[in-house]
Amino acid sequence: ETYNVGGWNEKANIDIVKTVCSLLDELRPRADGQAYAEQITYVTDRPGHDRRYAIDARKLERELGWKPAETFETGIRKTVQWYLANPEWVANVQSGAYRDWVQKQYTGEASA
């Protein structure tokens, strides 16, 4: 798969994964000293799997004068740093507890 994040960057999934692994090696090394990339496993594509996602940002640039403030490299670094600095948020998403907040906000009552 290839992703284009609207900033004139096209990256294959594996390249994004390897970038995140390298950042984690630098910012939060594994206790066993191994590289995070050692944990990458390959799986069979599922039926209907999207091969490419792309955003054409030319209209944004032409009509609004918008240009990305970040490169892929600076943006992914900031994203990884944010997740590492906000473990409570990550745990809340992983536990599913955020669903109660959504339920309360949009229906006025917590889920059972």
C-alpha positions, 0 to 999 in steps of 0.5 A: 500500500502507498499513502499520500498524506497531502504533503507531496509524500508517497510512502509504502506501508512498510516504509512508514512502519520502518520509520516508526520502528526507527523512531521508537528505537531512538526515543523508547528503546526496547528493554531487550535491546532489540530493534522494533523492526524485528517484530514486523510480521507479514500477513496475507492481504485480505480480499478487497484490500486497498493498494493505494491511498492518495490525496491531491493537494493541488487545489488546496495549494492553488486556491487557498495557498496552503502548503504543509507546515511539516515534512513527513519526517518531522510530522511522524516524529512529532506524532510518535513523540505525542503518543509516547507522551500521552500513555493515558490517552492510548490506554483509554483507546485500547481499553475501549473506555472512550466509547462511554465518552462518545455515548454520553456526548452524543446521546446524553447517557453512558452505555451499559 
